[in-house]
């Protein structure tokens, strides 16, 4: 009897497992299809049915992690990949995806740590570069450069990594290092439009303007019609005192990007050296530069309003309150309540003539019948009475 019961129980368990396996495989297949057509929410719903705290199903969890990553839910993806990495520590893919998810979250230290775990298993050049990118995001240029150099040991002609490493060298004023790195690459591809401009920039920053002009002029000749080419070619010609060429290139740069105040100033300065008419030509560019460095009017008005309000509330700094409210109004002429506030400050100081002047400015632009208009009208009547008493 006991053997019969055990046999019956075994048959029931096997039947249950037999019934569950087709169901699992079917849901997994459906979820993979939904993920492939970017219906990740529906895929996650189907996969979640198969998740059980008692059972570690690597395939299900792997698909679920990929869905969360594809869906942009990087926090959940990180947690799922962490579980997978813990249970399957030799799986490099899970560590790489965790590194990438941390990067999407801008969690750079965690991304670096995950990348280092990958590198303990395999020196993958792309991962070395990825770790370098994370260090660069943290402004740790030396560490970033170290990983870029390691990546280049395995892939010495990786254009993207060379460009990033050269930019770091130029930024740290290691111009000779940047020239050596870019030079080795350009020996086989001298007209590369990514690396050659970096070589030209290194020459320019080093002060070797002749070499810089040679590089940038060659880039222009082969059709590299980009802002940096025209800008640095113009600056290089300016240093060489070839003024007409400098003017031409800087104007070409302006046609591509007119947002750089230094470029507007450079054009004005070059035109000045070329003895262009001041009012008709040079001043135009100086005015452009001047307008570009002016602060945002709305922001400046709000800042002065807050300064003015602070001094106004102190009840003992009326002059400073007046100064800031005048500036707030200058930056934003629609802020007409500044006029009545200035007038009130003068009134408190018993400078009635100035108070009257500013109250009248307010009445000239305010809406009749509004609460502010009525208040100022009464204030004007009061001040006129005070002035009459003073004069008689």
Beta strands, then each sheet from edge to edge (+ up, - down):
end
